[in-house]
């Protein structure tokens, strides 16, 4: 249950952070206005709160592992939202990052 909760929190954090950054990008770079920017700022703040609910008590570990989720999630966001087509190097890099997430967060720890 703890791993499932952690994975769900990583997914929610990725949607909040990547979505927030995308909204800011749209507001500034694509001239969609201040409402997009404001919504992006709120989503980015939400990311910080979601990350704080990870069951692991170590901020550095959680944030390091989340980096891999962010990499893979960013590529997935690009595919779904922006019709980006990742190449084999994008996909290989994302897979390596996700293996890193699994090792950092869920690897066996000695007492």
Residue, then its C-alpha position, 0 to 999 in steps of 0.5 A: x500500500x505504501x508503494x502504491x500511495x507513493x506512486x500516486x503522489x509522484x503522479x499527482x506531483x508530476x501533473x501539478x508541476x509539469x502542468x503548472x510549468x506548461x500553463x506559465x509557458x502558455x501564458x508567457x510564450x504563447x501569449x495566452x494571458x495572465x490567467x494561464x500564468x496565475x493558474x500555473x503558479x497555483x499548480x506549481x505551489x500545489x506540487x510542493x504540497x503533494x510532494x510533502x505527503x510522500x511516506x518517506x521522511x527524507x526530503x532529499x531522497x524524495x526530491x531526487x527520485x521525483x527528478x526521474x518521474x519529472x523527466x518521464x512525465x515531461x516526455x509523456x506530457x509532450x506526447x499527450x498535450x503537444x503531440x511531441x514524438x519522442x525518439x528512442x533516445x528520449x524513451x531510453x533516457x526516461x526508462x533509465x530515469x524510472x529505474x533510478x526512481x525505483x532504486x532510490x525510493x523502493x530499494x531494500x534498506x538496511x536497518 
